[in-house]
Amino acid sequence: MAVYGGYETRPFRQETTAGMGAQMLLLALLWLAVGLGPVGWLTGFVFAVTTWAVLTLALRRSGTRTFGPANQVTLARATLAGGVAALVADSLGGRPPVTVLVALATVALILDAVDGQVARRTGTSSRLGARFDMEVDAFLILVLSLYVSFSLGPWVLAIGMMRYAFVAAAWVLPWMNRALPPSRARKTVAALQGIVLVVAGSELLPYAATFGIVALALAWLVWSFGRDVLWLWRSREVPVVALTVVEGERKRGTVTVGRRAA
């Protein structure tokens, strides 16, 4: 058993490798069920290898001993997101199997409400797990926004690209790297993006209604990100006040941090 930085690496290697195997199995099932083409296979394979490599490296750097049940759920969501990406990529050459695509995305969104609960109940919450969950969410939203943009127009891509634009801006503007305070509104708006995009992709609603709900979802997202950016801008020279969640209640912490210049 290999050891990295004093921690056994075999357990999480087995999990991440199994995740890559599950991705390939899902691609094979999609090939049998809906005739997944070469572009879809290539997309799914690249996603599986990239996820395995990045996740393995992140687990090593974090010194994690075991993968944990919550991360297993998130990895399952990542596998489903990879399947959605494969179907969307394959649909560039024709109409995708809407029912299968919507089913995979729906299950992935449902599991999004599961991994956090599992982490809390098993006491396995971690920064790595939260980041993994966030990245899977962002990727799924990006893929769904790309799919919906085929019918509504490229403006829908703003939904999937906004989080990545925020991260890119933080590389250039140090004041955007501060930790944001917890926000139920932020979580609600983020969750609604996936739901709205799945409904839009299902083609169950008339075009006008679909256009309206997606435009409204984008407006909510702009408001949410705009509010966060404004908070970061206003607090760029204000000492950080830590907020600690204790038994579901916010309590002000006592962390003192020096002022940060803009």
Long-range contacts (C-beta under 8 A, 24 or more apart in sequence): 4-60, 5-60, 5-63, 6-63, 7-63, 7-64, 7-65, 8-65, 9-59, 9-60, 11-65, 11-66, 11-67, 12-56, 12-59, 12-64, 12-66, 12-67, 13-56, 15-67, 15-71, 15-72, 15-75, 16-51, 16-52, 16-55, 16-56, 16-59, 16-67, 16-75, 17-52, 19-48, 19-51, 19-52, 19-55, 19-75, 19-78, 19-79, 20-48, 20-49, 20-51, 20-52, 22-75, 22-76, 22-79, 23-47, 23-48, 23-51, 23-79, 23-82, 23-83, 24-48, 26-79, 26-80, 26-82, 26-83, 27-82, 27-83, 27-86, 30-83, 30-86, 30-87, 30-100, 33-97, 33-100, 34-87, 34-97, 34-100, 36-86, 36-87, 36-90, 37-90, 37-93, 39-89, 39-90, 39-92, 39-93, 40-86, 40-87, 40-89, 40-90, 41-86, 42-89, 43-85, 43-86, 43-89, 43-90, 44-82, 44-83, 44-85, 44-86, 47-81, 47-82, 47-85, 47-86, 48-82, 51-78, 51-82, 55-132, 58-128, 58-131, 58-132, 59-128, 62-126, 62-127, 62-128, 64-126, 64-128, 68-119, 68-122, 68-124, 68-126, 68-129, 69-118, 69-119, 69-122, 69-124, 70-115, 70-116, 70-118, 70-119, 70-122, 70-124, 70-125, 70-129, 71-115, 71-124, 71-128, 71-129, 71-132, 73-111, 73-114, 73-115, 73-118, 74-111, 74-115, 74-129, 74-132, 74-133, 74-136, 76-111, 77-108, 77-111, 77-112, 77-115, 77-136, 77-140, 78-132, 78-136, 78-139, 80-104, 80-105, 80-107, 80-108, 80-111, 81-108, 81-136, 81-139, 81-140, 81-143, 84-108, 84-140, 84-143, 84-144, 84-147, 85-139, 85-143, 88-143, 88-144, 88-146, 88-147, 91-147, 91-150, 96-147, 98-201, 98-202, 98-203, 101-147, 101-201, 102-198, 102-201, 102-202, 105-140, 105-144, 105-194, 105-197, 105-198, 105-201, 106-198, 108-136, 108-140, 109-140, 109-191, 109-194, 109-195, 109-198, 112-137, 112-191, 112-194, 137-190, 137-194, 138-163, 138-164, 140-194, 141-193, 141-194, 141-197, 144-194, 144-197, 144-198, 144-201, 145-197, 147-197, 147-201, 148-197, 148-200, 148-201, 148-214, 151-200, 151-203, 151-207, 151-210, 152-200, 152-210, 152-211, 152-214, 155-218, 156-214, 156-218, 158-218, 158-221, 159-193, 159-197, 159-214, 159-217, 159-218, 159-221, 162-221, 162-222, 162-225, 166-225, 166-228, 166-229, 174-260, 175-232, 175-233, 175-236, 175-260, 175-262, 176-229, 176-232, 178-232, 178-235, 178-236, 178-240, 178-260, 179-240, 180-228, 180-231, 180-232, 181-231, 181-243, 182-243, 182-245, 182-250, 183-228, 185-224, 185-227, 186-224, 186-228, 189-220, 189-221, 189-223, 189-224, 190-224, 192-217, 192-220, 193-217, 193-221, 236-260, 236-261, 236-262, 237-261, 237-262
